[in-house]
Structure formats: structure tokens, C-alpha cells
């Protein structure tokens, strides 16, 4: 898959500083969709236990 400028690579990890949850590490995977309009689906998942716990706290409260 060719990389579009400004668009993430197909897989990787991003670090975010969330104001309420603190530092987060999210793994991502980019999937091309079978349409002719260059749409992509980007899936983010917790990349470590601390991020998973922070996201669970946010979802619960």
C-alpha cells in the first residue's frame, strides 16, 4: 500500500497525551476498503495495560 502524505503507515503505535486520562499508547492498523474512492478504515487498540485500564475507566465513568 502506498503511503498518502499525512496519513499513517499501515500499522504502528501512536502516543497521545489525553487531558483527563493521561498518556495513552494506541496501536493501529489501516485497512483499505474495496471501493474506488480510496477510503480506509483505521482501527485503534490499547497498546499496553496502562492504556487499556485508562480507557476502561473512561468508558465506565
C-alpha positions as CSV (number, residue, x, y, z in Angstrom):
1,X,0.0,0.0,0.0
2,X,1.4,3.4,-0.9
3,X,1.5,5.9,1.9
4,X,-0.6,9.0,1.4
5,X,1.1,12.2,2.7
6,X,-0.3,13.0,6.2
7,X,-1.9,9.5,6.5
8,X,-0.4,7.0,8.9
9,X,1.5,3.9,7.8
10,X,-0.5,0.7,7.6
11,X,0.4,-0.3,11.2
12,X,2.1,1.3,14.1
13,X,1.8,2.8,17.5
14,X,0.8,6.4,18.4
15,X,1.3,8.2,21.7
16,X,-1.3,10.7,22.9
17,X,-1.5,13.0,25.9
18,X,-5.1,13.0,26.9
19,X,-6.0,15.8,29.4
20,X,-8.2,13.6,31.6
21,X,-6.7,10.1,31.1
22,X,-3.0,10.9,30.9
23,X,-0.6,9.3,28.5
24,X,-2.0,6.8,26.1
25,X,-0.4,4.3,23.7
26,X,-2.6,3.1,20.9
27,X,-1.7,0.5,18.3
28,X,-3.4,1.0,14.9
29,X,-3.9,-0.9,11.7
30,X,-5.1,0.7,8.5
31,X,-7.3,-1.4,6.1
32,X,-8.1,-0.4,2.5
33,X,-11.8,-0.7,1.7
34,X,-12.8,-2.3,-1.6
35,X,-14.4,0.9,-3.0
36,X,-12.9,3.0,-5.8
37,X,-12.8,6.2,-3.7
38,X,-9.6,5.5,-1.6
39,X,-11.5,5.1,1.7
40,X,-9.6,3.4,4.6
41,X,-10.6,2.1,7.9
42,X,-8.2,2.8,10.8
43,X,-8.6,0.6,13.9
44,X,-7.1,1.7,17.2
45,X,-6.5,-0.6,20.2
46,X,-4.7,-0.1,23.6
47,X,-1.0,-0.9,23.1
48,X,-0.3,-1.6,26.8
49,X,-2.0,-2.4,30.1
50,X,-1.9,1.1,31.4
51,X,-3.8,2.4,28.3
52,X,-6.3,-0.4,28.5
53,X,-7.0,0.5,32.1
54,X,-7.4,4.2,31.4
55,X,-9.8,3.5,28.5
56,X,-11.8,1.2,30.7
57,X,-12.1,3.9,33.4
58,X,-13.2,6.4,30.8
59,X,-15.9,4.0,29.4
60,X,-17.2,3.2,32.9
61,X,-17.4,6.7,34.1
